[in-house]
Every structure is written in structure tokens, then in C-alpha cells.
Amino acid sequence: MRPQRVAVVSSRPQLVAEVSRLCAMAGQPVEVAEPGPEVARACRSSALIVVDDDSVQAVEAATGPDRPDVVIVTDDADRVETWQAAVRLGASRVVTLPGGAAELLDLLALVGEQPGSPGPLVGVIGGRGGAGASTLAVALGWAFARRDAAVMLVDLDQSGGGLDLALGVEHVPGLRWPDLYDANGVVASLALREQLPSLDGMTILSTGSRLRGRESPMHSLPDRRAVSSVIDAGRRGGGVVVADLPRGSAESVDAVVAACTVLLLVVPAEVRAVAAATSVGRRVQSLCADVRTVVRLDQRCRLRERDVVNALGFAHAATVRTESGVTAAIDRAQLPAWLRRARMGRTARSLAGVILTSGSGAAS
């Protein structure tokens, strides 16, 4: 098991207090060691060493070339000796305190995070209201979880009533978007997932539901920086984020659309739905390079699958058919159970597999 604590090596009480405060903000356990015999043990059991520029020799003497990551903190970034020590230790960063507190907080938030490239961000948006985008977003989140992916289902559609309500977890304790308005810089992925409601392998970040009682839904999305920080946390180390997107434009929403690996435009096979989806598609295409169509068919549709795809001009990702029981499953908080036996569940699993395999989008 990888060590996850932070070792602080310093004999300066004020610096120790500041680094310890930042570790608490980042949710990281910390062990403080003054230069001396304790340093070797503290460094050996830590994932990150934070050392002041007067104590670097103690770390150098107590550790070998396979030492954990090192950050040197100083109050004078112009000292040549500090940079020479950074080179000897292979330090990843030299941070000046107190001015660099935000930078150090970002580094602390990443301690213990899984390495690797970010996972896919899959956006789902309806071509018109009631297209079934939220249901498909849940189905995709469920399907990715079936493939043992770390999945975060993110609700950005304020008019949708809250995905926590659709999944029956509106009363489950945990963070919602109103709790993350002040998210800044790097958000720790592990800590975030532990504090979100979860169901059937998915963590769920919802806008909040009026039925929860203890808080009102948000009236506006958090700013672009906060939303992007949370999305980045969900994708870190190969995690998958499925975002249920509103049709309207907003700075935060547009930032997510622009970051999408693939964006799925859900369009019922109806003339007016295709007309509405043309406008939505034009907007998202200006931001996202990989927009694909998911056609929804039912017995009342007069258009064929290829009619919808040809009219919109986007690649065809999948076709879903309206199935009985989905509304009742949502009302009874049994949507994941319904997906196990529904055709939509099979379609979502196939689509998720293609996205994971290709690293980009669904097959045409």
C-alpha cells in the first residue's frame, strides 16, 4: 500500500504550524520531525516530504536516491543555496511561504492520488427538453461502473430536479454542488469521492433537491474554476466523469463542454426535436471536437434513425428505444435495477466499452 502521509521536517514552529494547517485543509495526515534521528522514520513512511531550507541536510542524510517526493519551503526564493539543495534532493518544487500557500495546498491535495492520464469526460445533453439525456447519463455511469471504472456522475442541469432524486439518494448524507462553491485549485480526488453519495458503484454529485429539506437547490452553478477543479478531480488517475448537461449556455457549462472527450446529443426521432437539436448541436460543436448523436426511437416516431443522423450531420453513437417501466423505476428509486434487465442497460454497456477502448468517442 502506498504511503499517504506528509512528513514536515523543520525546527521552525511558525512554518510547522502553517504547513500543518494546509495539510488539514487538504485532508492529509501529517508527521512532524525536527532534524535528528526521527527524520529517517518520518520520511520512510511518507509520500511527500516538506522541508525548510535550513533542514535539507537532515533529509539528505536520512534518505537515499529513492526518497519520496520533496518540496522545499523557504522565505527567500533568491537564495542560491536553496536551489542547489533542490537539485541535490531532486525536489519537485521550491515554494515560498507565506506567498506560495495556495501552490503548496495544491501539491498537498495530490498526495496519495492515483497516477496516470485522466479518464474520459463524457457529456450528455438533450436536443430538446424531455429527450431522455438524464436517464442516458445515469445509464452510462452505471455501465462504466460495471466495467470497474471509478465513476463520478455529475449533474449540471439545474432544471432537471437533481440526479440524487432520480436515483433515490436525496436523503443520503454527502456533498452537493452548493457545498462546493468555494472549490479552488486542486481538489483531492480521494477525499471528494469519500464525501459524495454513492450508489451501485457510482459517486453522484447533484445540484441538490428540494425534497432533501436541509438545503435548497443552487440558483446558479459554481464558477468555471470550481466546476473545472471538481471535474479534474473526478478524472484524475483514469477516473470517468459522466456529465448531465443543460441545453443552455453558461460559462461553467461551456468549460465542461469544451473539456469533453466525447459529447452525446440525445435526439428523439421527431421533426421538431431535430429542429431544436440543430441549434443545440451547433453551439456545442463550436466547443467540443467530438459530438455524436444518440437517436431515441419509440412507436410514435415518424423519422428513421438515419434521417436524424443525416439531418444533424454528427456521427451516430447509438440508438435507444423508449421502454416501459423507466418512469416507474425512477419514481421508485430503482433505476439501476431496471437497467440490469433493460435494453438501455445493454446499449449503455456497449457504448461505455467503446469509449473506454477508443479513449475518445463511440463507434459510428
Salt bridges, closest charged atoms under 4 A:
GLU18 OE2 - ARG21 NH2 2.90
GLU31 OE1 - ARG5 NH1 2.96
GLU31 OE2 - ARG41 NH1 2.69
ASP52 OD1 - ARG12 NH2 3.91
ASP53 OD1 - ARG12 NH2 2.61
ASP53 OD2 - ARG79 NH1 3.15
ASP54 OD2 - ARG12 NH2 2.59
ASP54 OD1 - ARG79 NH1 3.66
GLU60 OE2 - ARG88 NE 3.16
GLU103 OE2 - ARG93 NH1 2.92
GLU113 OE2 - ARG236 NH1 2.65
ASP164 OD2 - ARG176 NE 3.21
ASP164 OD2 - ARG212 NE 3.95
GLU170 OE2 - HIS171 NE2 3.90
ASP200 OD1 - ARG146 NH2 3.64
ASP200 OD2 - ARG340 NH2 3.09
GLU215 OE2 - ARG212 NH1 2.91
GLU215 OE1 - ARG214 NH1 3.58
ASP254 OD1 - ARG283 NH1 2.93
GLU270 OE1 - ARG128 NH2 3.00
ASP290 OD1 - ARG292 NE 2.78
ASP298 OD2 - ARG296 NH2 4.00
ASP298 OD2 - ARG300 NH2 3.32
ASP307 OD2 - ARG304 NE 3.27
